[in-house]
């Protein structure tokens, strides 16, 4: 680890990943780097890891990722580098910024178009990759371009380059996972701060009414065209069904909760069981939103 040697004092060894994921699941990382100080340090760390041939996985808010009970070999990076710049309706934001935090800051400045994100877990970096969205809005509706670091250096991908689709992007489809979203530029609109806040509070209230509290990974399956994954799962009588400590939420069938004693294996088994039952009963093959990390 010749390139990584200067950064080793920043790493945590054999760090449990459960406390960094939304469902509180997963084994240990060989090494964990919690990026907080700057994108410059973050880029230096990840490029050193690549240069040394060390596998790297990047987590932001820990939503939409299921970490194996066996943990993750190599280096796991938790990106919490948080910087936001406003220039009229143009917002420049680092990849570690929370979606909900950014939504609140935009609202305070009377910037509209990002209200959908107030109730969405995760960070800008993950949202760029996954085209996160809610309430009829998504990241693709706001994005101008994104700054990406790869082993070849730092570059920019435009909205067209990212080829967005529903909960999908060119980055998500990329076979070589050696990339990191370090920043993004977003275009918003002028709006009335009180109206923006009122809309966001409606979104938050809706989330509290319809989605379960506690440890979950958010929506498990993408909605198929013209239908809802939650409706299909409920129609198969699977609300409340459990495997080990992982349960299909009795409140919303497209949310699976860790009741407190779940393993990642329980959670994955529940995902596969639900998918198989829905396909057998309805003919619809559900695609997952979550990503398995091992």
Buried (B, 14 or more C-beta within 10 A) or exposed (E): BEBBEEBEEBBBEEBBBBEBBBBBBBBBBBBBBBBBEEBEBBBBBBBBBBEBEBBBBBBBBBBBBBBBBEBBEBBBBBBBBBEBEBEEBEBBBBBBBBBBBBBBBBBEBBBBBBBBBBBBBBBBBBBBBBBBBBBEBBBBBBBBBBBBBBEEEBEEBEBEBBBBEEBBBBBBEEEEEBBBBBBBBBBBEEBEBEEBBEBBEBBEEEBEEEBBEBBBBBBBBBBBEEEEBBBBBBBBEBBEBBBBBBBBBEBBBBBBBBEEEBBBBBBBBBBEBBBEBBBEBBEBEBBBBBBEBB
